[in-house]
Amino acid sequence: MNELERSAGNASQWHLRTPTDQRALYDRFGAMAYGVILQILPQTHLAQEALIDVFTSGQLPSFMNSSGSPAIAIIKLARLKALELKAKTRERNTAIAEPITSASSYSPEFIFDLSFRQGYSFEAISDQFGLSKPEILKAVRDFIHLYRRS
């Protein structure tokens, strides 16, 4: 049984605790959150900073209350914090003028990378590359299927 399945079984247990026991959440879900963050921020020092921000954030209790599973809440918050930190570092490093560059072919992995890891909306990807939203969704779906098989 994986961590998501185990956490879904005791989701109600986490909602009963107020305030949220952040240390217990870190012990249980810290490695998973760090893995999500590393997908978005491959620099370990930035990933560690985002991880700390996830478990010390004032947003954590509200995410825990709005989600049915603590694991899903942690994943959503980890992704949000990683994207926020990535945006801040991108602003600091203004040397990169255009983050999305045109290419003749768009692999499903490239589209997934832009949407999940870099945080671009489907509309922004569509505008930049001239792809329809169904094409983008199909590319993301194809990448997920390829990734799950490997």
N, C-alpha and C positions, 0 to 999 in steps of 0.2 A: 504494500500500500504506500502510495507516495504522500508527500507532505500536504498537498492540497486536499486529498481525500481524508486524511486523518484530521485536518483542521475543520473540514466541513462537518464532521461528526460532533464536534464540541463547540460549534459557533455560539450557541446560546450561553455556554459557560463564560465566554469572554464578554458578552454583553452585560452580564450581571455585575461585573467588577467596575466600580467607579471609585477613584480614578483608575485609568488603565495602568496595569503594572508593566511599565515600559521595559524594565530589566528582564522580566520573564518573556516578554515578546521578543526582545533582542536575542535572548538565549535560544529561543525556539525558531525564530524566522530570520535571524541576522545573516546567515550564510545564503539563504535564498534571496534576500533583498540585495546582498552584495553581488550576487551573480547577475541579477537584473540590471543593477547599476553599472557593472563592468561592461555589459553589452552596449550601453549608451556612452559611458565615459571610460575608455580603456586605460587612462592614466590612473594608476593606483592611488596617488595622493588625492586626486579629485574624487575618486570613487569612495575613498574612506571618509572624506569630508561630507559627501552626500549621504553616506550611510549613517553617520552620526546625526546629521540633520533630520533624517527620517525618524529616528527613535527619540529625539529630543524635541521634536516639533510639537507645537500646540495643536496642529491639525490632526495628529494621530488619534485622539479620542473621537473626533467627529468622523474620521474615515472608518474607525472601528464600529461606530454606531450605524453608519449608513450602509455598510456591506454585510452580507450574510455570513461571510467567512473571514476570519482574521488574516489568513494567508492572502486572500484576494485584496483586502484592504492594504496590507503591507506592500504588495506588488504595485498597486495603483499609486500609493504614496511614494514608493521608491522610484518609480518611473517619473513621476511629477518632479521630485526633488532633483533627479539626475538631469532632466531636461532643463530645469531652471538653472542649475549650475552650469550646464553646457552653454546656455544662452548668455549667462553672465561672462563666461570665459571667452565666448565668441565676440561679445561687445568689447572686451578688453583687448582682444587681438583683432583689431580692425584691418589688419593686413589682408584678410580674406574678404575680397569685395563681393564675390558672387558664390554662395555656398553650393548652389545647384548648377552644374555645368551640363551643357548639351552633349549628347553622344548619339551615335547612329543606332545603337541597339540598347534596349533596356531590359536587363535580366530581371527575373522575379526577385532575386536577392537584392539588386540595386534599389528597386522600388520599395521593398520591405525595409531596407536600411534607411532610406529617406523618411519613410513614414514612422517607423517605430524608434529607431536608434537616434535619428536626427530631429524628430519631432515635427516634421512638415505635415501640413494637412493634405488631404487628398485633393482639395481644390488647388492648393499651391503647386502640387506635383502636376496636376492636370493642366494648369495654366502654363507652367514652364515647359512641359514636354509635348503638349498637344494631345494628351491621351484622355480618353473618356473615363469617367468614374468606374464603369463596369470593367474596363481594361485594367485599371489600377487594382480593383478588388480581386480580379482574377489572378493578377500577378502575385499579390500578397497571399492568396489562397494556394497558388501553385508552390510558392516558396515554403509555406508551412507544411504542405504535404511532402515536399522533397526533404525538408529538415526532419520531419517525423520519421521518415523511412531510413535515414542515415544513422 
